[in-house]
Structure formats: structure tokens, C-alpha cells
Amino acid sequence: MSTTAVTATAADASAPASRARTGGPKDGPNLLEHLVGWTLVIVLAMLFTQTGLM
């Protein structure tokens, strides 16, 4: 193993815990996400009924 690989691994192990979060169970529900999601559901339902697929 080269020296740079060892220092890169050591740097990753000692990285601070204040990194940017990527989501997870502690993220609360976002109102905008809910509104966009339900709008998509309604638009798809309207599309299906207008085209006779339902």
C-alpha cells in the first residue's frame, strides 16, 4: 500500500461529523415535498381517467 493511500484512509477516519447530511430517519417531512407528491398523484389520476385507462 502506498503512503498516499494510508494518509487518505487516515484523513477519512478522522473527518469531522459535521458533514452535509444526505437524508435519513431524522429528517422531518417537508411540506413542499408532500405538496409536489400529491400534485403528481392527482395529475396522474386525471390523465388516466381522461384517457380511459381506468
N, C-alpha and C positions, 0 to 999 in steps of 0.2 A: 504494500500500500504506500502511496506517495505521501509526502509531507503535506501537500495541499489538501488531500482527501482527509487527513487526520485533523487539520485545522478547521476545515469546513464542517466536519462532523462535530467537533467541539463547539464551534460557534452556534450550530443549530441546537445543541443540547442546552446551552446557556442563554438562549434567546429569551427576552422578557415575555411575560404573559400578557402584555398589553397589545397583542397583535389584533388586527381587524378580525371581527367575528364573521363567520360565513353562515350563520344561522344555527338553528338547533332548538332544543326544547325550552330554553329560557327566553326566546324571542316571543313577544306577545303578538296577538293578532293585529294586523294592520288594517285600518278601516278602508283605505284605498284599495288594497288587495281584495278585500271582500266585495266591494262595490264593482270592481272590474270583473271579478269572477262571476258574480250573479248577473251582471250585464251580458257576459258571454253566454251564460246558460239561457237567458231569455231570448237573445238573438238567435241562438241555435234552435231553440224550440219554435220560434216564429218561422225560421227558414224551413224546418221540417214540416210544419203544418201547411205552409203556403205551397210547398212543392208536392204535397200529398204523400210524403213518406211515413206519416203517422196516421 
